[in-house]
Amino acid sequence: MPDLLPKVGLEQLQVGMFVSLDVPWLDHPFLVNSFRISSARQLATLRELGLRKIAYDPTRSAAEPLPPGGETPSVPPSLPEPGEREHIEAKRTRAARMAEQRDLIRSCEKAYANCVDSTRDLLADVLHYPADATAQAGAMVGELASTSSRMPAPP
């Protein structure tokens, strides 16, 4: 979406503009990538991100960009808004939990693929080598049970 929106320099930003950040979600402290600037603190944070241009949505903005060419106004550092640190920490916690779940899902997918291969071998061997096929089936069930037991219960 940010590619379709006009971009403005940092010196043109002001409260009331609806901006869309073209950076990964974890690379900024905001809860979402697109939002209306509502405070001088948000302006200061946007200027500290190190971006040269930021996309803005004129149809969703309550203010127009400032004229280009001026220096980026320096905003004195302020204290974090109430709850901002808690939101950032909650965001990081959710991201870490999602990464763990993705790793576990990859592990389960790999175990499933191995079981599919083992099942093919098992079906081919069951008539000719029943004892081997029984042992192979037991190992496959054990692997599936082990993998399944590592999955957390759904929330």
C-alpha positions as CSV (number, residue, x, y, z in Angstrom):
1,M,0.0,0.0,0.0
2,P,2.8,2.6,0.8
3,D,4.0,2.3,-2.8
4,L,0.7,3.8,-4.1
5,L,0.7,6.7,-1.7
6,P,2.5,10.0,-2.1
7,K,5.6,10.4,0.0
8,V,6.7,13.5,2.0
9,G,9.8,14.5,3.7
10,L,10.1,14.3,7.5
11,E,10.0,18.1,7.7
12,Q,6.5,18.1,6.1
13,L,4.9,15.8,8.7
14,Q,2.5,17.2,11.2
15,V,-0.2,16.1,13.6
16,G,-3.3,14.9,11.8
17,M,-1.6,13.3,8.8
18,F,-2.3,9.6,8.2
19,V,1.0,7.9,7.5
20,S,1.9,4.4,6.3
21,L,5.3,3.1,7.3
22,D,7.2,1.0,4.7
23,V,9.3,-0.9,7.3
24,P,8.9,-4.2,9.1
25,W,6.5,-4.2,12.0
26,L,9.2,-4.9,14.5
27,D,11.4,-2.1,13.3
28,H,9.3,0.6,14.9
29,P,7.5,1.1,18.2
30,F,4.0,1.7,16.8
31,L,1.2,-0.9,17.2
32,V,0.4,-0.7,13.4
33,N,2.2,0.4,10.3
34,S,-0.5,2.8,9.2
35,F,-2.0,5.4,11.5
36,R,-3.0,9.1,12.0
37,I,-0.3,11.1,13.8
38,S,-1.9,12.2,17.0
39,S,0.9,13.8,19.1
40,A,4.2,15.6,19.0
41,R,5.7,12.4,20.6
42,Q,4.6,10.3,17.6
43,L,6.2,13.0,15.3
44,A,9.4,12.8,17.2
45,T,9.4,9.0,17.1
46,L,8.8,9.1,13.3
47,R,11.7,11.4,12.8
48,E,14.0,9.2,14.9
49,L,13.3,6.1,12.7
50,G,15.9,7.4,10.2
51,L,13.6,7.3,7.2
52,R,14.0,10.0,4.5
53,K,10.4,9.9,3.2
54,I,7.2,8.6,4.6
55,A,4.0,7.7,2.6
56,Y,0.9,9.5,3.7
57,D,-2.8,9.0,2.7
58,P,-4.4,12.4,1.8
59,T,-7.9,10.9,1.9
60,R,-7.5,9.7,5.5
61,S,-5.5,12.7,6.7
62,A,-7.0,15.5,8.8
63,A,-4.1,17.8,7.9
64,E,-2.1,18.6,4.8
65,P,1.7,18.2,4.7
66,L,3.8,21.3,5.6
67,P,5.5,23.0,2.6
68,P,8.7,21.2,1.6
69,G,12.3,22.5,1.9
70,G,12.5,23.5,5.6
71,E,14.7,21.8,8.1
72,T,13.3,19.0,10.1
73,P,12.1,20.6,13.2
74,S,13.8,19.2,16.3
75,V,11.3,18.0,18.8
76,P,12.6,17.9,22.4
77,P,12.7,14.3,23.7
78,S,9.7,13.6,25.9
79,L,8.7,10.9,28.2
80,P,7.0,7.9,26.7
81,E,3.2,8.1,26.6
82,P,1.4,6.1,29.3
83,G,1.3,2.5,28.3
84,E,3.6,2.8,25.3
85,R,6.3,0.6,26.8
86,E,3.8,-2.0,27.8
87,H,2.4,-2.1,24.2
88,I,5.9,-2.4,22.8
89,E,6.8,-5.2,25.1
90,A,3.5,-7.0,24.4
91,K,4.2,-6.7,20.7
92,R,7.7,-8.2,21.1
93,T,6.3,-11.0,23.3
94,R,3.6,-11.9,20.7
95,A,6.2,-11.8,17.9
96,A,8.5,-14.2,19.8
97,R,5.6,-16.5,20.5
98,M,4.6,-16.5,16.8
99,A,8.2,-17.3,15.9
100,E,8.3,-20.3,18.3
101,Q,5.0,-21.5,16.9
102,R,6.3,-21.2,13.3
103,D,9.4,-23.3,14.2
104,L,7.2,-25.9,15.9
105,I,4.9,-26.1,12.8
106,R,7.9,-26.6,10.6
107,S,9.1,-29.4,12.8
108,C,5.6,-31.0,12.7
109,E,5.5,-30.6,8.9
110,K,8.9,-32.4,8.6
111,A,7.7,-35.2,10.9
112,Y,4.6,-35.6,8.8
113,A,6.6,-35.8,5.6
114,N,8.9,-38.4,7.2
115,C,5.8,-40.4,8.2
116,V,4.3,-40.3,4.7
117,D,7.6,-41.7,3.4
118,S,7.6,-44.3,6.1
119,T,4.0,-45.3,5.4
120,R,4.9,-45.9,1.7
121,D,7.7,-48.2,2.8
122,L,5.5,-49.8,5.5
123,L,2.8,-50.7,2.9
124,A,5.4,-52.1,0.5
125,D,6.9,-54.3,3.3
126,V,3.9,-55.4,5.2
127,L,3.2,-58.6,3.2
128,H,6.9,-59.7,2.7
129,Y,8.4,-58.6,6.1
130,P,5.5,-58.3,8.6
131,A,7.9,-58.1,11.7
132,D,9.9,-55.3,10.2
133,A,6.7,-53.5,9.1
134,T,5.3,-53.8,12.7
135,A,8.5,-52.3,14.2
136,Q,8.4,-49.5,11.6
137,A,4.8,-48.7,12.4
138,G,5.5,-48.6,16.1
139,A,8.4,-46.2,15.5
140,M,6.2,-44.0,13.3
141,V,3.5,-43.8,15.9
142,G,6.0,-42.9,18.6
143,E,7.4,-40.1,16.4
144,L,4.0,-38.7,15.7
145,A,3.0,-38.9,19.4
146,S,6.2,-37.2,20.4
147,T,5.7,-34.4,17.9
148,S,2.1,-34.0,18.8
149,S,2.8,-33.7,22.5
150,R,5.1,-30.7,21.9
151,M,2.2,-28.7,20.4
152,P,0.7,-26.2,22.8
153,A,-3.0,-26.3,23.4
154,P,-5.0,-23.7,21.3
155,P,-5.8,-20.5,23.2
